[in-house]
Amino acid sequence: MGHLIKIQRVERGTTKSYYVNFPAALAEAAQIEKGEEFEWLVEDKNAFLLRRKKPKKSILKSSPPLLSITKQVDN
């Protein structure tokens, strides 16, 4: 599921900043805490990856191993 956001540009004198608002639902689901550090990685001009500096354990449960099921043919 994607979350639509808009980039904000702020100019103060000779400095420019761009701000990205992180949707609250996404931040809560990822258990993001105030002051936590992240880094941006640039995949290309259209894709950016935001990565947590100190990874947390996944909140997703690991899936059970796949079982191979074969059909038994009666002779």
PDB file of N, CA, C and O in Angstrom, chain B, residues numbered from 101:
ATOM      1  N   MET B 101       0.848  -1.163   0.000  1.00  0.00           N
ATOM      2  CA  MET B 101       0.000   0.000   0.000  1.00  0.00           C
ATOM      3  C   MET B 101       0.899   1.233   0.000  1.00  0.00           C
ATOM      4  O   MET B 101       1.884   1.286   0.736  1.00  0.00           O
ATOM      5  N   GLY B 102       0.568   2.196  -0.803  1.00  0.00           N
ATOM      6  CA  GLY B 102       1.342   3.429  -0.875  1.00  0.00           C
ATOM      7  C   GLY B 102       0.694   4.546  -0.068  1.00  0.00           C
ATOM      8  O   GLY B 102      -0.501   4.502   0.226  1.00  0.00           O
ATOM      9  N   HIS B 103       1.479   5.530   0.279  1.00  0.00           N
ATOM     10  CA  HIS B 103       0.999   6.718   0.994  1.00  0.00           C
ATOM     11  C   HIS B 103       1.430   7.938   0.200  1.00  0.00           C
ATOM     12  O   HIS B 103       2.625   8.178   0.028  1.00  0.00           O
ATOM     13  N   LEU B 104       0.477   8.703  -0.278  1.00  0.00           N
ATOM     14  CA  LEU B 104       0.759   9.893  -1.071  1.00  0.00           C
ATOM     15  C   LEU B 104       1.187  11.044  -0.159  1.00  0.00           C
ATOM     16  O   LEU B 104       0.522  11.332   0.836  1.00  0.00           O
ATOM     17  N   ILE B 105       2.289  11.693  -0.500  1.00  0.00           N
ATOM     18  CA  ILE B 105       2.781  12.845   0.255  1.00  0.00           C
ATOM     19  C   ILE B 105       3.193  13.924  -0.731  1.00  0.00           C
ATOM     20  O   ILE B 105       3.327  13.664  -1.927  1.00  0.00           O
ATOM     21  N   LYS B 106       3.393  15.131  -0.228  1.00  0.00           N
ATOM     22  CA  LYS B 106       3.923  16.224  -1.039  1.00  0.00           C
ATOM     23  C   LYS B 106       5.183  16.746  -0.371  1.00  0.00           C
ATOM     24  O   LYS B 106       5.262  16.822   0.855  1.00  0.00           O
ATOM     25  N   ILE B 107       6.157  17.101  -1.176  1.00  0.00           N
ATOM     26  CA  ILE B 107       7.409  17.652  -0.681  1.00  0.00           C
ATOM     27  C   ILE B 107       7.218  19.149  -0.468  1.00  0.00           C
ATOM     28  O   ILE B 107       6.663  19.836  -1.326  1.00  0.00           O
ATOM     29  N   GLN B 108       7.676  19.654   0.670  1.00  0.00           N
ATOM     30  CA  GLN B 108       7.595  21.083   0.958  1.00  0.00           C
ATOM     31  C   GLN B 108       8.979  21.696   0.802  1.00  0.00           C
ATOM     32  O   GLN B 108       9.982  21.117   1.220  1.00  0.00           O
ATOM     33  N   ARG B 109       9.018  22.866   0.199  1.00  0.00           N
ATOM     34  CA  ARG B 109      10.277  23.591   0.029  1.00  0.00           C
ATOM     35  C   ARG B 109      10.203  24.867   0.853  1.00  0.00           C
ATOM     36  O   ARG B 109       9.246  25.634   0.745  1.00  0.00           O
ATOM     37  N   VAL B 110      11.220  25.087   1.676  1.00  0.00           N
ATOM     38  CA  VAL B 110      11.270  26.268   2.534  1.00  0.00           C
ATOM     39  C   VAL B 110      12.573  26.998   2.266  1.00  0.00           C
ATOM     40  O   VAL B 110      13.648  26.399   2.290  1.00  0.00           O
ATOM     41  N   GLU B 111      12.472  28.313   2.005  1.00  0.00           N
ATOM     42  CA  GLU B 111      13.659  29.136   1.793  1.00  0.00           C
ATOM     43  C   GLU B 111      13.754  30.169   2.901  1.00  0.00           C
ATOM     44  O   GLU B 111      12.810  30.917   3.160  1.00  0.00           O
ATOM     45  N   ARG B 112      14.912  30.198   3.553  1.00  0.00           N
ATOM     46  CA  ARG B 112      15.173  31.185   4.615  1.00  0.00           C
ATOM     47  C   ARG B 112      16.490  31.864   4.290  1.00  0.00           C
ATOM     48  O   ARG B 112      17.559  31.297   4.515  1.00  0.00           O
ATOM     49  N   GLY B 113      16.416  33.051   3.774  1.00  0.00           N
ATOM     50  CA  GLY B 113      17.634  33.761   3.393  1.00  0.00           C
ATOM     51  C   GLY B 113      18.357  33.026   2.275  1.00  0.00           C
ATOM     52  O   GLY B 113      17.818  32.864   1.180  1.00  0.00           O
ATOM     53  N   THR B 114      19.566  32.587   2.548  1.00  0.00           N
ATOM     54  CA  THR B 114      20.360  31.909   1.516  1.00  0.00           C
ATOM     55  C   THR B 114      20.258  30.391   1.603  1.00  0.00           C
ATOM     56  O   THR B 114      20.878  29.688   0.805  1.00  0.00           O
ATOM     57  N   THR B 115      19.486  29.872   2.558  1.00  0.00           N
ATOM     58  CA  THR B 115      19.383  28.414   2.696  1.00  0.00           C
ATOM     59  C   THR B 115      18.033  27.910   2.211  1.00  0.00           C
ATOM     60  O   THR B 115      17.005  28.573   2.351  1.00  0.00           O
ATOM     61  N   LYS B 116      18.072  26.712   1.636  1.00  0.00           N
ATOM     62  CA  LYS B 116      16.857  26.030   1.186  1.00  0.00           C
ATOM     63  C   LYS B 116      16.771  24.702   1.915  1.00  0.00           C
ATOM     64  O   LYS B 116      17.787  24.049   2.151  1.00  0.00           O
ATOM     65  N   SER B 117      15.575  24.310   2.266  1.00  0.00           N
ATOM     66  CA  SER B 117      15.329  23.002   2.860  1.00  0.00           C
ATOM     67  C   SER B 117      14.113  22.379   2.196  1.00  0.00           C
ATOM     68  O   SER B 117      13.198  23.078   1.761  1.00  0.00           O
ATOM     69  N   TYR B 118      14.117  21.082   2.126  1.00  0.00           N
ATOM     70  CA  TYR B 118      12.970  20.333   1.623  1.00  0.00           C
ATOM     71  C   TYR B 118      12.499  19.427   2.746  1.00  0.00           C
ATOM     72  O   TYR B 118      13.308  18.784   3.415  1.00  0.00           O
ATOM     73  N   TYR B 119      11.204  19.379   2.949  1.00  0.00           N
ATOM     74  CA  TYR B 119      10.640  18.592   4.032  1.00  0.00           C
ATOM     75  C   TYR B 119       9.712  17.520   3.485  1.00  0.00           C
ATOM     76  O   TYR B 119       8.951  17.746   2.544  1.00  0.00           O
ATOM     77  N   VAL B 120       9.797  16.354   4.097  1.00  0.00           N
ATOM     78  CA  VAL B 120       8.914  15.244   3.772  1.00  0.00           C
ATOM     79  C   VAL B 120       8.140  14.912   5.039  1.00  0.00           C
ATOM     80  O   VAL B 120       8.738  14.609   6.071  1.00  0.00           O
ATOM     81  N   ASN B 121       6.828  14.966   4.968  1.00  0.00           N
ATOM     82  CA  ASN B 121       6.000  14.584   6.109  1.00  0.00           C
ATOM     83  C   ASN B 121       5.742  13.093   6.051  1.00  0.00           C
ATOM     84  O   ASN B 121       5.320  12.561   5.024  1.00  0.00           O
ATOM     85  N   PHE B 122       5.997  12.439   7.140  1.00  0.00           N
ATOM     86  CA  PHE B 122       5.832  10.996   7.236  1.00  0.00           C
ATOM     87  C   PHE B 122       4.426  10.714   7.748  1.00  0.00           C
ATOM     88  O   PHE B 122       4.080  11.190   8.830  1.00  0.00           O
ATOM     89  N   PRO B 123       3.599   9.963   7.025  1.00  0.00           N
ATOM     90  CA  PRO B 123       2.231   9.687   7.490  1.00  0.00           C
ATOM     91  C   PRO B 123       2.236   9.011   8.867  1.00  0.00           C
ATOM     92  O   PRO B 123       2.994   8.068   9.094  1.00  0.00           O
ATOM     93  N   ALA B 124       1.400   9.487   9.772  1.00  0.00           N
ATOM     94  CA  ALA B 124       1.360   8.973  11.142  1.00  0.00           C
ATOM     95  C   ALA B 124       1.080   7.471  11.186  1.00  0.00           C
ATOM     96  O   ALA B 124       1.693   6.751  11.974  1.00  0.00           O
ATOM     97  N   ALA B 125       0.170   6.998  10.355  1.00  0.00           N
ATOM     98  CA  ALA B 125      -0.158   5.566  10.355  1.00  0.00           C
ATOM     99  C   ALA B 125       1.068   4.718  10.014  1.00  0.00           C
ATOM    100  O   ALA B 125       1.283   3.655  10.597  1.00  0.00           O
ATOM    101  N   LEU B 126       1.851   5.192   9.079  1.00  0.00           N
ATOM    102  CA  LEU B 126       3.056   4.476   8.673  1.00  0.00           C
ATOM    103  C   LEU B 126       4.123   4.533   9.771  1.00  0.00           C
ATOM    104  O   LEU B 126       4.778   3.530  10.058  1.00  0.00           O
ATOM    105  N   ALA B 127       4.294   5.700  10.377  1.00  0.00           N
ATOM    106  CA  ALA B 127       5.275   5.864  11.455  1.00  0.00           C
ATOM    107  C   ALA B 127       4.916   4.990  12.661  1.00  0.00           C
ATOM    108  O   ALA B 127       5.794   4.384  13.276  1.00  0.00           O
ATOM    109  N   GLU B 128       3.644   4.931  12.989  1.00  0.00           N
ATOM    110  CA  GLU B 128       3.204   4.108  14.117  1.00  0.00           C
ATOM    111  C   GLU B 128       3.384   2.623  13.814  1.00  0.00           C
ATOM    112  O   GLU B 128       3.816   1.862  14.679  1.00  0.00           O
ATOM    113  N   ALA B 129       3.060   2.213  12.603  1.00  0.00           N
ATOM    114  CA  ALA B 129       3.222   0.807  12.224  1.00  0.00           C
ATOM    115  C   ALA B 129       4.689   0.385  12.249  1.00  0.00           C
ATOM    116  O   ALA B 129       5.002  -0.762  12.565  1.00  0.00           O
ATOM    117  N   ALA B 130       5.586   1.310  11.916  1.00  0.00           N
ATOM    118  CA  ALA B 130       7.023   1.018  11.910  1.00  0.00           C
ATOM    119  C   ALA B 130       7.665   1.288  13.271  1.00  0.00           C
ATOM    120  O   ALA B 130       8.872   1.110  13.433  1.00  0.00           O
ATOM    121  N   GLN B 131       6.870   1.712  14.240  1.00  0.00           N
ATOM    122  CA  GLN B 131       7.329   2.023  15.593  1.00  0.00           C
ATOM    123  C   GLN B 131       8.477   3.037  15.587  1.00  0.00           C
ATOM    124  O   GLN B 131       9.486   2.856  16.267  1.00  0.00           O
ATOM    125  N   ILE B 132       8.302   4.100  14.808  1.00  0.00           N
ATOM    126  CA  ILE B 132       9.307   5.154  14.732  1.00  0.00           C
ATOM    127  C   ILE B 132       9.214   6.021  15.987  1.00  0.00           C
ATOM    128  O   ILE B 132       8.128   6.410  16.418  1.00  0.00           O
ATOM    129  N   GLU B 133      10.375   6.309  16.557  1.00  0.00           N
ATOM    130  CA  GLU B 133      10.425   7.102  17.778  1.00  0.00           C
ATOM    131  C   GLU B 133      11.031   8.478  17.509  1.00  0.00           C
ATOM    132  O   GLU B 133      11.841   8.644  16.596  1.00  0.00           O
ATOM    133  N   LYS B 134      10.631   9.453  18.308  1.00  0.00           N
ATOM    134  CA  LYS B 134      11.149  10.812  18.187  1.00  0.00           C
ATOM    135  C   LYS B 134      12.670  10.807  18.317  1.00  0.00           C
ATOM    136  O   LYS B 134      13.214  10.198  19.238  1.00  0.00           O
ATOM    137  N   GLY B 135      13.355  11.484  17.398  1.00  0.00           N
ATOM    138  CA  GLY B 135      14.806  11.585  17.440  1.00  0.00           C
ATOM    139  C   GLY B 135      15.546  10.417  16.808  1.00  0.00           C
ATOM    140  O   GLY B 135      16.775  10.430  16.739  1.00  0.00           O
ATOM    141  N   GLU B 136      14.822   9.413  16.348  1.00  0.00           N
ATOM    142  CA  GLU B 136      15.459   8.249  15.735  1.00  0.00           C
ATOM    143  C   GLU B 136      16.128   8.643  14.423  1.00  0.00           C
ATOM    144  O   GLU B 136      15.608   9.487  13.693  1.00  0.00           O
ATOM    145  N   GLU B 137      17.270   8.045  14.119  1.00  0.00           N
ATOM    146  CA  GLU B 137      18.017   8.404  12.914  1.00  0.00           C
ATOM    147  C   GLU B 137      17.714   7.462  11.751  1.00  0.00           C
ATOM    148  O   GLU B 137      17.630   6.244  11.904  1.00  0.00           O
ATOM    149  N   PHE B 138      17.553   8.086  10.579  1.00  0.00           N
ATOM    150  CA  PHE B 138      17.346   7.377   9.326  1.00  0.00           C
ATOM    151  C   PHE B 138      18.307   7.956   8.302  1.00  0.00           C
ATOM    152  O   PHE B 138      18.841   9.048   8.492  1.00  0.00           O
ATOM    153  N   GLU B 139      18.525   7.232   7.225  1.00  0.00           N
ATOM    154  CA  GLU B 139      19.324   7.778   6.129  1.00  0.00           C
ATOM    155  C   GLU B 139      18.613   7.518   4.809  1.00  0.00           C
ATOM    156  O   GLU B 139      17.930   6.509   4.635  1.00  0.00           O
ATOM    157  N   TRP B 140      18.791   8.457   3.883  1.00  0.00           N
ATOM    158  CA  TRP B 140      18.218   8.331   2.541  1.00  0.00           C
ATOM    159  C   TRP B 140      19.236   7.650   1.635  1.00  0.00           C
ATOM    160  O   TRP B 140      20.422   7.980   1.656  1.00  0.00           O
ATOM    161  N   LEU B 141      18.763   6.706   0.847  1.00  0.00           N
ATOM    162  CA  LEU B 141      19.563   6.079  -0.196  1.00  0.00           C
ATOM    163  C   LEU B 141      18.872   6.371  -1.515  1.00  0.00           C
ATOM    164  O   LEU B 141      17.653   6.240  -1.622  1.00  0.00           O
ATOM    165  N   VAL B 142      19.637   6.762  -2.514  1.00  0.00           N
ATOM    166  CA  VAL B 142      19.070   7.101  -3.813  1.00  0.00           C
ATOM    167  C   VAL B 142      19.243   5.910  -4.747  1.00  0.00           C
ATOM    168  O   VAL B 142      20.361   5.535  -5.101  1.00  0.00           O
ATOM    169  N   GLU B 143      18.112   5.322  -5.139  1.00  0.00           N
ATOM    170  CA  GLU B 143      18.130   4.209  -6.091  1.00  0.00           C
ATOM    171  C   GLU B 143      18.343   4.768  -7.501  1.00  0.00           C
ATOM    172  O   GLU B 143      19.210   4.304  -8.241  1.00  0.00           O
ATOM    173  N   ASP B 144      17.545   5.760  -7.852  1.00  0.00           N
ATOM    174  CA  ASP B 144      17.648   6.488  -9.113  1.00  0.00           C
ATOM    175  C   ASP B 144      16.826   7.764  -8.947  1.00  0.00           C
ATOM    176  O   ASP B 144      16.414   8.084  -7.833  1.00  0.00           O
ATOM    177  N   LYS B 145      16.582   8.495 -10.028  1.00  0.00           N
ATOM    178  CA  LYS B 145      15.852   9.766  -9.907  1.00  0.00           C
ATOM    179  C   LYS B 145      14.395   9.599  -9.483  1.00  0.00           C
ATOM    180  O   LYS B 145      13.744  10.577  -9.115  1.00  0.00           O
ATOM    181  N   ASN B 146      13.886   8.390  -9.529  1.00  0.00           N
ATOM    182  CA  ASN B 146      12.484   8.153  -9.211  1.00  0.00           C
ATOM    183  C   ASN B 146      12.261   7.321  -7.954  1.00  0.00           C
ATOM    184  O   ASN B 146      11.123   7.184  -7.504  1.00  0.00           O
ATOM    185  N   ALA B 147      13.309   6.771  -7.385  1.00  0.00           N
ATOM    186  CA  ALA B 147      13.146   5.890  -6.230  1.00  0.00           C
ATOM    187  C   ALA B 147      14.166   6.232  -5.142  1.00  0.00           C
ATOM    188  O   ALA B 147      15.371   6.286  -5.388  1.00  0.00           O
ATOM    189  N   PHE B 148      13.650   6.458  -3.941  1.00  0.00           N
ATOM    190  CA  PHE B 148      14.476   6.774  -2.781  1.00  0.00           C
ATOM    191  C   PHE B 148      14.125   5.795  -1.671  1.00  0.00           C
ATOM    192  O   PHE B 148      12.960   5.442  -1.488  1.00  0.00           O
ATOM    193  N   LEU B 149      15.116   5.368  -0.947  1.00  0.00           N
ATOM    194  CA  LEU B 149      14.908   4.414   0.136  1.00  0.00           C
ATOM    195  C   LEU B 149      15.270   5.087   1.447  1.00  0.00           C
ATOM    196  O   LEU B 149      16.361   5.640   1.590  1.00  0.00           O
ATOM    197  N   LEU B 150      14.362   5.039   2.392  1.00  0.00           N
ATOM    198  CA  LEU B 150      14.607   5.584   3.723  1.00  0.00           C
ATOM    199  C   LEU B 150      14.918   4.406   4.632  1.00  0.00           C
ATOM    200  O   LEU B 150      14.086   3.517   4.811  1.00  0.00           O
ATOM    201  N   ARG B 151      16.132   4.399   5.214  1.00  0.00           N
ATOM    202  CA  ARG B 151      16.573   3.254   6.005  1.00  0.00           C
ATOM    203  C   ARG B 151      16.897   3.681   7.427  1.00  0.00           C
ATOM    204  O   ARG B 151      17.562   4.690   7.661  1.00  0.00           O
ATOM    205  N   ARG B 152      16.412   2.890   8.362  1.00  0.00           N
ATOM    206  CA  ARG B 152      16.671   3.107   9.788  1.00  0.00           C
ATOM    207  C   ARG B 152      18.140   2.808  10.078  1.00  0.00           C
ATOM    208  O   ARG B 152      18.655   1.777   9.644  1.00  0.00           O
ATOM    209  N   LYS B 153      18.828   3.707  10.816  1.00  0.00           N
ATOM    210  CA  LYS B 153      20.247   3.515  11.129  1.00  0.00           C
ATOM    211  C   LYS B 153      20.459   2.346  12.095  1.00  0.00           C
ATOM    212  O   LYS B 153      21.418   1.589  11.945  1.00  0.00           O
ATOM    213  N   LYS B 154      19.579   2.194  13.075  1.00  0.00           N
ATOM    214  CA  LYS B 154      19.655   1.074  14.015  1.00  0.00           C
ATOM    215  C   LYS B 154      18.426   0.205  13.783  1.00  0.00           C
ATOM    216  O   LYS B 154      17.361   0.481  14.335  1.00  0.00           O
ATOM    217  N   PRO B 155      18.564  -0.850  12.966  1.00  0.00           N
ATOM    218  CA  PRO B 155      17.408  -1.681  12.612  1.00  0.00           C
ATOM    219  C   PRO B 155      16.708  -2.285  13.827  1.00  0.00           C
ATOM    220  O   PRO B 155      17.342  -2.651  14.817  1.00  0.00           O
ATOM    221  N   LYS B 156      15.396  -2.379  13.723  1.00  0.00           N
ATOM    222  CA  LYS B 156      14.588  -3.054  14.742  1.00  0.00           C
ATOM    223  C   LYS B 156      14.166  -4.397  14.166  1.00  0.00           C
ATOM    224  O   LYS B 156      14.232  -4.619  12.957  1.00  0.00           O
ATOM    225  N   LYS B 157      13.732  -5.289  15.048  1.00  0.00           N
ATOM    226  CA  LYS B 157      13.217  -6.573  14.575  1.00  0.00           C
ATOM    227  C   LYS B 157      11.941  -6.327  13.776  1.00  0.00           C
ATOM    228  O   LYS B 157      11.184  -5.399  14.061  1.00  0.00           O
ATOM    229  N   SER B 158      11.718  -7.162  12.787  1.00  0.00           N
ATOM    230  CA  SER B 158      10.534  -7.032  11.949  1.00  0.00           C
ATOM    231  C   SER B 158       9.275  -7.256  12.778  1.00  0.00           C
ATOM    232  O   SER B 158       9.251  -8.109  13.666  1.00  0.00           O
ATOM    233  N   ILE B 159       8.232  -6.489  12.484  1.00  0.00           N
ATOM    234  CA  ILE B 159       6.960  -6.676  13.168  1.00  0.00           C
ATOM    235  C   ILE B 159       6.114  -7.736  12.467  1.00  0.00           C
ATOM    236  O   ILE B 159       5.071  -8.146  12.977  1.00  0.00           O
ATOM    237  N   LEU B 160       6.570  -8.173  11.301  1.00  0.00           N
ATOM    238  CA  LEU B 160       5.862  -9.215  10.564  1.00  0.00           C
ATOM    239  C   LEU B 160       6.276 -10.577  11.095  1.00  0.00           C
ATOM    240  O   LEU B 160       7.452 -10.811  11.374  1.00  0.00           O
ATOM    241  N   LYS B 161       5.324 -11.459  11.230  1.00  0.00           N
ATOM    242  CA  LYS B 161       5.644 -12.811  11.665  1.00  0.00           C
ATOM    243  C   LYS B 161       6.271 -13.549  10.492  1.00  0.00           C
ATOM    244  O   LYS B 161       5.887 -13.354   9.339  1.00  0.00           O
ATOM    245  N   SER B 162       7.225 -14.383  10.799  1.00  0.00           N
ATOM    246  CA  SER B 162       7.820 -15.165   9.712  1.00  0.00           C
ATOM    247  C   SER B 162       6.814 -16.218   9.277  1.00  0.00           C
ATOM    248  O   SER B 162       6.084 -16.773  10.098  1.00  0.00           O
ATOM    249  N   SER B 163       6.784 -16.483   7.993  1.00  0.00           N
ATOM    250  CA  SER B 163       5.827 -17.441   7.470  1.00  0.00           C
ATOM    251  C   SER B 163       6.364 -18.850   7.667  1.00  0.00           C
ATOM    252  O   SER B 163       7.577 -19.061   7.645  1.00  0.00           O
ATOM    253  N   PRO B 164       5.470 -19.815   7.860  1.00  0.00           N
ATOM    254  CA  PRO B 164       5.921 -21.198   8.040  1.00  0.00           C
ATOM    255  C   PRO B 164       6.566 -21.703   6.755  1.00  0.00           C
ATOM    256  O   PRO B 164       6.264 -21.201   5.672  1.00  0.00           O
ATOM    257  N   PRO B 165       7.448 -22.686   6.863  1.00  0.00           N
ATOM    258  CA  PRO B 165       8.095 -23.196   5.660  1.00  0.00           C
ATOM    259  C   PRO B 165       7.070 -23.805   4.706  1.00  0.00           C
ATOM    260  O   PRO B 165       6.061 -24.368   5.131  1.00  0.00           O
ATOM    261  N   LEU B 166       7.347 -23.680   3.414  1.00  0.00           N
ATOM    262  CA  LEU B 166       6.445 -24.243   2.415  1.00  0.00           C
ATOM    263  C   LEU B 166       6.585 -25.752   2.393  1.00  0.00           C
ATOM    264  O   LEU B 166       7.688 -26.291   2.483  1.00  0.00           O
ATOM    265  N   LEU B 167       5.471 -26.414   2.274  1.00  0.00           N
ATOM    266  CA  LEU B 167       5.484 -27.873   2.214  1.00  0.00           C
ATOM    267  C   LEU B 167       5.247 -28.318   0.784  1.00  0.00           C
ATOM    268  O   LEU B 167       4.440 -27.731   0.063  1.00  0.00           O
ATOM    269  N   SER B 168       5.939 -29.336   0.393  1.00  0.00           N
ATOM    270  CA  SER B 168       5.733 -29.892  -0.937  1.00  0.00           C
ATOM    271  C   SER B 168       4.679 -30.967  -0.833  1.00  0.00           C
ATOM    272  O   SER B 168       4.834 -31.940  -0.095  1.00  0.00           O
ATOM    273  N   ILE B 169       3.608 -30.784  -1.576  1.00  0.00           N
ATOM    274  CA  ILE B 169       2.512 -31.761  -1.541  1.00  0.00           C
ATOM    275  C   ILE B 169       2.464 -32.464  -2.890  1.00  0.00           C
ATOM    276  O   ILE B 169       2.373 -31.824  -3.938  1.00  0.00           O
ATOM    277  N   THR B 170       2.527 -33.789  -2.847  1.00  0.00           N
ATOM    278  CA  THR B 170       2.439 -34.565  -4.081  1.00  0.00           C
ATOM    279  C   THR B 170       1.193 -35.425  -4.032  1.00  0.00           C
ATOM    280  O   THR B 170       0.773 -35.868  -2.963  1.00  0.00           O
ATOM    281  N   LYS B 171       0.617 -35.655  -5.171  1.00  0.00           N
ATOM    282  CA  LYS B 171      -0.587 -36.451  -5.282  1.00  0.00           C
ATOM    283  C   LYS B 171      -0.187 -37.919  -5.385  1.00  0.00           C
ATOM    284  O   LYS B 171       0.634 -38.294  -6.222  1.00  0.00           O
ATOM    285  N   GLN B 172      -0.780 -38.743  -4.519  1.00  0.00           N
ATOM    286  CA  GLN B 172      -0.469 -40.158  -4.566  1.00  0.00           C
ATOM    287  C   GLN B 172      -1.438 -40.812  -5.543  1.00  0.00           C
ATOM    288  O   GLN B 172      -2.653 -40.630  -5.455  1.00  0.00           O
ATOM    289  N   VAL B 173      -0.880 -41.571  -6.470  1.00  0.00           N
ATOM    290  CA  VAL B 173      -1.692 -42.239  -7.481  1.00  0.00           C
ATOM    291  C   VAL B 173      -1.875 -43.686  -7.092  1.00  0.00           C
ATOM    292  O   VAL B 173      -0.899 -44.408  -6.890  1.00  0.00           O
ATOM    293  N   ASP B 174      -3.148 -44.126  -6.984  1.00  0.00           N
ATOM    294  CA  ASP B 174      -3.427 -45.530  -6.668  1.00  0.00           C
ATOM    295  C   ASP B 174      -3.275 -46.370  -7.914  1.00  0.00           C
ATOM    296  O   ASP B 174      -3.730 -45.975  -8.987  1.00  0.00           O
ATOM    297  N   ASN B 175      -2.643 -47.525  -7.789  1.00  0.00           N
ATOM    298  CA  ASN B 175      -2.487 -48.456  -8.919  1.00  0.00           C
ATOM    299  C   ASN B 175      -3.591 -49.450  -8.961  1.00  0.00           C
ATOM    300  O   ASN B 175      -3.618 -50.307  -9.844  1.00  0.00           O
TER     301      ASN B 175
END
